[in-house]
């Protein structure tokens, strides 16, 4: 095998291909990147039986073939090569890489032992890349990071007619966002298609394809393996779906709320960060909403307490509740609007408020147009 390729194009392709590879694997061969020649240049692939990444780039191929090489080592080398064409050649079980004055000799891994990259042949649709990237960033923050319950470590994608819904929860909060969906064949029957995708994989897809125009999303079920594929700009990422039943969290959202407060988002974030400086880890802030505004109070150690008052436009009854600052800030950052609305609900327990709904507010009087919703469960009230 022998080929020549542009350094920047090659470095970007290798970086994309290795991005989703596990940091550690019990099978060393799964840490490799497969490079194959095609009609126009090269195909680079990686696969660990759960996630795959594949991209095609232009190259001058003198001698066709395929090689398998350590992915992260190749990415490190490619990112530091001098500004010159990269030459690859194979000799026995060695790979010779030269670029300008630099040269490397790498060990070739056995191509015949590498697993076959998944093929996607199921139904597909299109989503706007920028909207999808923004929606993933807003929703994935609410997914659980605790692998003990895998079903809530993912983001549930729900396709119906002309919309794609994204939902995530970690039991303490729920995030939901709706975006446009060009159904093509998918969703035309009126049935909802669901796919539970690992949040980490979806976040990388959102970052990678965020400026790609449209992203093709395909679903397939082959050999009892349910997969989803995302494709754009000659790049494809596939992911094995998480098995299990996602909790029915949409029903937790209130249809209407008469008790709510509107606050400047930036002012609130800065105030929460200041007041929570004195808190011990996992402690919550006390929020008191009245007609006069919002007062935040933090009781830390015996040496430190803090409080701050900011403007808030309250509609309805006064309310006192306790919220974890980190969870609150996640929701506030995801809203992406100048003002935010806190909608308060009631629970059967009179001593504990119901979940608080966070939504966008374009001005003090005008709700935002964004479909993003973030539901946060208050802690027990501080005494």
KOLMAR-441912 format. One record per residue (C-alpha): residue in one letter; x, y, z. Coordinates in pm, 1 decimal. Layout:
% residues N
A;X;Y;Z
...
//
This chain:
% residues 383
X;0.0;0.0;0.0
X;131.2;342.2;-91.8
X;-36.2;684.1;-94.7
X;18.8;1058.2;-50.3
X;-226.6;1289.4;126.5
X;-260.1;1651.2;238.6
X;-139.4;1687.8;597.0
X;-427.3;1901.8;726.8
X;-695.8;1689.6;559.9
X;-540.3;1370.8;694.1
X;-492.4;1507.1;1047.3
X;-855.4;1623.4;1066.1
X;-979.7;1285.8;938.4
X;-776.6;1086.3;1191.5
X;-884.4;1317.2;1473.9
X;-1251.0;1261.6;1385.1
X;-1206.9;886.1;1355.0
X;-1040.0;834.7;1694.9
X;-1256.7;1081.6;1888.8
X;-1508.0;819.5;2001.6
X;-1259.7;539.5;2067.2
X;-1250.5;426.3;2432.8
X;-954.4;547.0;2639.0
X;-896.4;190.6;2756.0
X;-998.1;-136.5;2594.5
X;-940.7;-504.1;2678.8
X;-895.1;-573.0;2307.7
X;-597.3;-371.9;2176.4
X;-708.9;-419.0;1816.2
X;-1016.3;-203.1;1884.6
X;-785.2;93.6;1948.5
X;-681.4;88.2;1584.0
X;-781.1;298.9;1284.4
X;-847.0;112.0;961.9
X;-721.4;291.7;647.5
X;-843.8;157.1;312.3
X;-804.8;285.0;-41.4
X;-1109.2;364.3;-256.6
X;-1183.4;513.2;-599.4
X;-1110.7;871.8;-490.8
X;-865.4;828.0;-204.8
X;-898.3;685.4;143.3
X;-1160.6;560.4;388.3
X;-1068.0;584.0;758.3
X;-1271.5;384.4;1011.0
X;-1283.0;297.0;1379.6
X;-1516.7;59.8;1566.8
X;-1537.8;-77.5;1921.0
X;-1855.2;-287.9;1876.8
X;-2068.3;-4.7;2019.1
X;-1968.2;309.4;1828.0
X;-1814.0;346.6;1483.8
X;-1677.4;646.1;1293.8
X;-1596.8;655.6;923.4
X;-1484.0;929.3;685.0
X;-1360.4;954.2;327.2
X;-1088.5;1190.0;204.5
X;-910.4;1259.5;-123.3
X;-558.6;1115.5;-164.6
X;-317.0;1012.7;-440.0
X;-307.7;633.4;-426.2
X;-12.2;466.0;-596.0
X;-71.5;117.1;-459.2
X;-407.4;3.3;-315.4
X;-454.8;-190.3;4.5
X;-554.1;-155.5;368.9
X;-371.1;-103.9;696.5
X;-463.0;-100.7;1064.3
X;-263.7;121.8;1298.3
X;-288.1;249.5;1656.0
X;-543.0;532.2;1638.6
X;-434.4;768.0;1913.9
X;-65.7;736.9;1822.6
X;-147.3;814.9;1460.6
X;-359.5;1114.3;1566.9
X;-77.3;1250.4;1783.6
X;172.0;1211.7;1499.8
X;-59.9;1360.3;1234.8
X;-130.2;1669.2;1445.8
X;241.4;1748.8;1478.3
X;371.7;1680.7;1129.2
X;545.0;1963.0;938.1
X;360.5;2149.8;662.8
X;416.8;1908.2;374.1
X;238.1;1618.5;200.1
X;222.0;1299.1;405.8
X;359.5;982.3;241.8
X;251.3;634.4;356.2
X;408.8;306.1;249.5
X;396.5;-48.0;389.8
X;690.9;-283.4;422.2
X;630.5;-629.5;571.9
X;432.6;-558.2;890.3
X;564.8;-203.3;922.0
X;413.9;127.8;812.8
X;650.2;400.7;696.5
X;524.0;758.0;739.5
X;725.3;1048.9;600.0
X;640.7;1419.3;591.8
X;903.1;1675.6;504.3
X;1204.4;1606.9;726.0
X;1007.9;1384.5;968.1
X;977.2;1007.6;938.1
X;810.2;741.4;1151.9
X;799.1;363.5;1145.4
X;479.9;218.6;1295.8
X;374.4;-137.5;1368.7
X;87.8;-261.4;1153.2
X;-195.1;-440.6;1334.8
X;-362.8;-749.1;1178.1
X;-637.6;-618.3;947.1
X;-802.1;-959.9;916.4
X;-883.0;-961.4;1290.5
X;-1061.1;-623.6;1279.9
X;-1443.8;-634.9;1305.6
X;-1662.0;-531.7;1011.1
X;-1788.3;-173.6;1025.3
X;-2171.0;-161.0;1063.9
X;-2370.5;-97.6;746.3
X;-2678.7;122.7;776.0
X;-2963.0;44.1;539.7
X;-3267.0;153.4;740.3
X;-3503.7;445.1;696.5
X;-3364.0;794.1;734.3
X;-3456.1;1160.0;768.8
X;-3284.8;1498.8;781.3
X;-3236.9;1751.2;1063.4
X;-3080.6;2101.1;1042.7
X;-2727.4;2059.1;1178.1
X;-2715.9;2383.7;1375.7
X;-3050.1;2319.1;1546.4
X;-2960.0;1958.5;1621.9
X;-2623.5;2058.6;1770.2
X;-2786.8;2323.7;1990.3
X;-3063.7;2085.5;2100.7
X;-2816.7;1812.5;2198.1
X;-2612.3;2059.5;2403.6
X;-2927.0;2177.8;2582.3
X;-3069.7;1833.7;2659.6
X;-2769.2;1602.6;2714.6
X;-2664.7;1796.2;3027.0
X;-2960.5;1638.6;3209.9
X;-2860.0;1279.1;3128.7
X;-2730.7;1066.6;3416.8
X;-2359.0;994.2;3448.9
X;-2419.5;692.1;3671.6
X;-2367.8;370.5;3472.1
X;-2559.6;170.3;3734.9
X;-2880.6;262.0;3549.0
X;-2779.6;268.6;3180.0
X;-3127.0;360.8;3053.4
X;-3100.5;715.5;3191.7
X;-2743.4;772.4;3067.4
X;-2885.8;824.0;2720.0
X;-3088.6;1081.9;2531.8
X;-3419.6;957.2;2395.6
X;-3483.1;1063.0;2034.6
X;-3850.1;1063.8;1935.0
X;-3940.0;1101.0;1566.6
X;-4298.6;1184.7;1473.1
X;-4419.1;1339.8;1147.4
X;-4225.3;1670.0;1111.5
X;-4060.3;1689.5;1453.4
X;-3771.0;1531.0;1637.8
X;-3791.1;1537.4;2016.8
X;-3492.5;1497.7;2248.7
X;-3545.3;1399.0;2613.5
X;-3299.2;1330.9;2897.8
X;-3324.6;1281.4;3274.5
X;-3114.6;1179.5;3574.4
X;-3417.0;1150.7;3807.5
X;-3355.3;1497.5;3956.6
X;-3424.6;1694.0;3639.0
X;-3568.0;1650.8;3291.6
X;-3470.5;1838.0;2973.1
X;-3679.3;1840.8;2654.1
X;-3634.1;2007.4;2315.3
X;-3819.3;1981.1;1982.7
X;-3666.4;2056.6;1641.3
X;-3774.8;2025.8;1277.9
X;-3747.4;1689.2;1104.2
X;-3763.1;1622.2;730.3
X;-3925.9;1282.8;754.8
X;-3874.0;1141.2;408.4
X;-3986.1;784.7;472.2
X;-3952.3;799.3;850.6
X;-4255.4;914.5;1044.4
X;-4477.2;918.4;737.0
X;-4689.1;636.7;883.3
X;-4780.3;849.4;1184.0
X;-4602.2;613.6;1420.7
X;-4341.9;749.2;1662.0
X;-3992.5;606.9;1625.8
X;-3775.3;613.9;1938.5
X;-3402.0;560.6;1982.9
X;-3213.8;577.6;2312.2
X;-2862.6;703.6;2226.6
X;-2569.6;726.8;2473.4
X;-2541.2;1093.6;2573.0
X;-2162.4;1107.2;2526.9
X;-2187.4;980.1;2169.9
X;-2466.1;1223.0;2087.3
X;-2267.7;1516.5;2228.2
X;-1970.9;1432.1;2004.3
X;-2203.7;1403.9;1704.2
X;-2350.5;1745.2;1786.1
X;-2006.4;1905.9;1807.1
X;-1870.6;1732.7;1495.4
X;-2165.1;1800.3;1264.4
X;-2274.9;2137.2;1405.5
X;-2182.4;2331.3;1088.3
X;-2272.3;2069.6;827.4
X;-2595.7;2206.3;682.1
X;-2814.3;1899.6;726.1
X;-2750.8;1573.1;909.6
X;-2892.9;1247.6;780.4
X;-3022.4;1030.1;1065.2
X;-3090.6;662.8;992.4
X;-3230.0;380.3;1204.1
X;-3166.5;12.1;1146.6
X;-3222.6;-321.8;1318.3
X;-2989.4;-592.5;1193.7
X;-2895.7;-922.2;1357.3
X;-3078.9;-812.2;1673.2
X;-2856.8;-502.0;1692.3
X;-3045.5;-172.6;1693.8
X;-2830.0;106.7;1553.5
X;-2856.8;473.0;1469.8
X;-2634.1;651.0;1217.1
X;-2555.0;1020.6;1169.6
X;-2401.9;1129.4;837.0
X;-2280.3;1458.7;689.9
X;-1980.4;1588.1;493.0
X;-1849.0;1239.4;403.5
X;-1848.1;1146.7;772.5
X;-2063.8;885.9;945.8
X;-2102.4;792.7;1312.2
X;-2302.1;486.9;1417.3
X;-2402.9;394.8;1770.0
X;-2556.1;90.2;1930.6
X;-2874.6;193.6;2105.7
X;-2926.1;149.2;2479.6
X;-3173.8;-127.8;2552.2
X;-3449.4;-70.8;2805.2
X;-3758.7;140.3;2861.8
X;-3701.0;510.7;2905.2
X;-3909.0;653.3;3193.3
X;-4226.2;840.4;3085.0
X;-4098.0;1178.0;3204.5
X;-4293.2;1395.1;2960.1
X;-4603.3;1355.2;3172.8
X;-4427.6;1540.9;3456.4
X;-4445.5;1871.1;3267.7
X;-4739.7;2091.7;3366.5
X;-4973.2;2207.4;3090.6
X;-5029.1;2548.7;3251.4
X;-4890.6;2733.3;3552.8
X;-5037.4;3041.4;3715.4
X;-4753.1;3094.1;3963.9
X;-4426.8;3203.8;3798.9
X;-4137.0;3450.1;3813.2
X;-3938.9;3617.6;3532.7
X;-3571.9;3701.0;3595.6
X;-3274.1;3827.6;3396.4
X;-3077.4;3512.8;3312.5
X;-2726.4;3660.0;3327.8
X;-2787.0;3838.2;3657.8
X;-2927.9;3521.2;3811.9
X;-2635.9;3301.9;3700.9
X;-2379.2;3544.3;3843.8
X;-2569.9;3580.2;4172.6
X;-2608.8;3203.7;4214.9
X;-2237.0;3153.8;4155.4
X;-2147.0;3419.1;4412.2
X;-2380.7;3304.9;4687.1
X;-2296.3;2935.5;4642.7
X;-1924.7;3000.4;4707.7
X;-1979.9;2936.7;5079.1
X;-2175.3;2613.9;5028.7
X;-2038.9;2272.8;5105.2
X;-2049.1;2016.2;4826.3
X;-2397.0;1891.6;4729.6
X;-2562.5;2157.2;4947.9
X;-2853.8;2359.6;4814.0
X;-2943.5;2729.5;4799.5
X;-3262.1;2868.2;4950.1
X;-3468.7;3080.8;4709.3
X;-3742.0;3313.3;4835.1
X;-3967.6;3468.7;4569.2
X;-4187.7;3761.3;4673.9
X;-4342.7;4066.8;4511.8
X;-4023.3;4254.2;4611.8
X;-3791.1;4022.3;4417.4
X;-3577.3;3711.6;4472.8
X;-3356.0;3653.5;4777.1
X;-3094.1;3375.4;4767.9
X;-2942.8;3246.6;5090.4
X;-2657.9;3003.6;5152.4
X;-2559.4;2864.2;5490.4
X;-2218.4;2702.8;5461.2
X;-1984.6;2627.7;5746.7
X;-1999.5;2809.4;6078.5
X;-1752.6;3063.7;5939.0
X;-1938.6;3156.0;5619.2
X;-2288.6;3251.9;5508.0
X;-2406.3;3452.8;5210.1
X;-2719.2;3611.7;5064.9
X;-2811.0;3829.0;4768.6
X;-3125.8;3994.7;4635.4
X;-3202.9;4051.2;4266.6
X;-3501.9;4175.9;4067.3
X;-3772.9;3922.8;3983.2
X;-4120.6;3980.8;3844.0
X;-4351.8;3745.3;4035.1
X;-4700.8;3645.1;3926.1
X;-4905.8;3457.3;4183.3
X;-4819.3;3351.5;4538.2
X;-4491.8;3396.1;4725.8
X;-4285.5;3078.1;4729.0
X;-3977.9;2941.6;4907.0
X;-3778.7;2648.6;4772.3
X;-3434.8;2492.3;4780.2
X;-3233.1;2414.8;4465.9
X;-2891.0;2268.1;4388.3
X;-2690.6;2550.2;4226.0
X;-2507.2;2327.4;3975.0
X;-2831.7;2178.6;3841.0
X;-2991.3;2522.9;3825.5
X;-2698.6;2677.3;3635.5
X;-2704.2;2389.6;3384.0
X;-3062.7;2477.2;3302.9
X;-3001.8;2852.4;3294.3
X;-2707.2;2815.5;3055.8
X;-2913.6;2592.3;2827.3
X;-3205.5;2837.6;2802.4
X;-3000.2;3082.7;2592.2
X;-3230.0;3381.8;2632.5
X;-3199.0;3719.5;2804.3
X;-3472.7;3638.4;3053.0
X;-3588.5;3313.6;3209.2
X;-3924.0;3204.5;3347.7
X;-3951.4;2991.3;3662.5
X;-4294.5;2824.1;3668.9
X;-4385.9;2674.3;4007.2
X;-4597.9;2364.0;4057.6
X;-4746.2;2208.0;4369.0
X;-4709.8;1855.8;4506.0
X;-4932.8;1645.5;4727.1
X;-4688.2;1708.7;5012.3
X;-4760.7;2058.5;5143.0
X;-4408.5;2081.5;5287.6
X;-4241.4;2022.5;4952.7
X;-4296.0;2226.0;4632.6
X;-4353.3;2042.8;4307.9
X;-4102.4;2048.0;4020.4
X;-3997.8;2389.1;3888.5
X;-4017.3;2446.5;3513.2
X;-3750.2;2662.8;3346.2
X;-3827.6;2807.6;3001.4
X;-3701.5;3089.4;2779.7
X;-3842.0;3439.4;2809.6
X;-3750.7;3689.0;2535.1
X;-3852.1;3985.6;2754.8
X;-4016.1;4043.9;3091.2
X;-4358.1;4015.7;2927.2
X;-4298.6;3790.3;2625.2
X;-4234.5;3411.6;2640.5
X;-3947.9;3283.0;2427.2
X;-4005.3;3099.2;2099.6
X;-3761.1;2817.8;2186.0
X;-3924.4;2482.4;2262.3
X;-3665.4;2401.5;2529.3
X;-3801.1;2299.1;2871.6
X;-3602.1;2209.7;3184.0
X;-3782.5;2060.8;3484.1
X;-3594.8;2066.4;3816.6
X;-3701.9;1891.5;4135.9
X;-3644.1;2111.1;4446.7
X;-3470.2;1970.8;4752.3
X;-3637.7;1950.5;5089.5
X;-3659.5;2300.0;5229.7
X;-3369.9;2415.8;5443.2
X;-3462.5;2493.6;5799.7
//
